[in-house]
Amino acid sequence: ARGLSPFTHDALPRAILRFKQGFGRLIRARDDFGRVVIMDARVITTVYGRRFLEALPEGVEMSRAGEAAPRRGEGPRPGLAVPERHWQPLED
């Protein structure tokens, strides 16, 4: 399309889709547990990076480096940004 940024309208949506698919591969059943570490600071320092965080499945708990992440079976710890919605994987 004319005048549209190839990065914003093609590469970025594809990258976000792949990012989301990674979560789907990590968590497949209700009792599955996993962690994802994002080492690229652009996810919090750029507008396009924040689109990756906005695409996370509901209920994903996030913490920044240096903060204590919750352990399996524990509730969120102070200082964590936790979405209010809870993510439930699809039934098999």
N, C-alpha and C positions, 0 to 999 in steps of 0.2 A: 504494500500500500504506500502511496505517496506521502512523504512528509513524516512518516512514523519512524521512530527510533527502532532499529533492528534489535538492539539490546533490550529495551523496555517491552517491546511487543512480541518478541520471539524468544530470545535467549533466556531472559529472566523467567517467564512463565514455565519454560521447559525445565530450568534448574530447580524451581520451586516444586514442580511436580515430582522430580526425582528425589528431592529432599523429603517430601511427604511419603513417597513410596518406601523410603528407608525405614520410617517409623512403622509402616504397615508390616514390613518384613521382621522387625524386631519384636513387635507385640502382636501375637496372633490369637491368643486365648486369654480369657478373663484373669487367669492366675499367672500369666507371663509378667516378667519384670525386666527392665533393661535401662541402660543409661546411654545417653548420647552426649558427646563432648564436642562443642563447636569451638575451634581454636581461632577462627577468623574474626577479628574485632569489627569488621565491616557490618556484621549482623546487628550490631548495636550503634554503630557510628554513622551509618548511611541510611537514607530513606529506602533504597531498594533492599538493603539488608534486613530492615525491620519487616519487610514483606515476608521474609522467610519465617520470622517468629509468629507473625499473624496467621500463617498457614499451618502452624502446628495443630495436631489433633486436640480436641477439647480434653481438659483434665491433665495435660502435661505440666508437670511442676518444673519451674526453672530456678536456677540460682546462678550467680556470677562467681567467677574464680575467687577463691578465698572464703566463700561462704560455705557453711556446712549444709550439704544436701541431705534430705531425709533418707534413712535406711529403710529397707523393705519392711513393711508393716508399721512404720512410724508415721505419725502425722507430720504436717509441715513444721519446720523450725522457724523461729523468728528470723526475719530478713529475707525470706523467700517470696518471690512473686508467684502466687498460685492462682490459676484461673478458678473462678467460682463454679464453672461447669465441670462435670466429670465425664471422662471419655470411657465409653464402653465398646470393646471390640465386637465385631460382627460374630454371630454364632456360626459354627461350622455347618 
